[in-house]
Amino acid sequence: MEHLLRFDLAAVTPDHGAPPPERVLSGSPRFTTWNLEETPDGKVFSGLWEATPGKWRIAYEEWEFCSILSGRSVVQADGGAPQTFGPGDHLVIRPGFVGTWEVVETTRKVYVIRLP
């Protein structure tokens, strides 16, 4: 196993998906995910994710670090104020977060996810 991994999108076949239909609040968001790394125990993932405009409900059991590369998204916890993220912004979503994710402009982010 190499101890250094370069994020090389050309070396990864992307997955395509969407939020479950019952979670979509507006638009028709679509996802493209380049999962570049998964640990042998299946608990840590890293890669790039891109989503097209739309808004959907989210509920996190996992921990996630995100760095926004392009686009604009609004993340809002239930009962909280909306927070807008764009290029150069970073965020951590902790387990127990419940709210919405709205992609205003197609958004691409780098992510690291740690499952419980």
Salt bridges, closest charged atoms under 4 A:
GLU50 OE2 - ARG108 NE 3.04
GLU64 OE2 - LYS109 NZ 2.73
ASP78 OD2 - ARG57 NH2 2.75
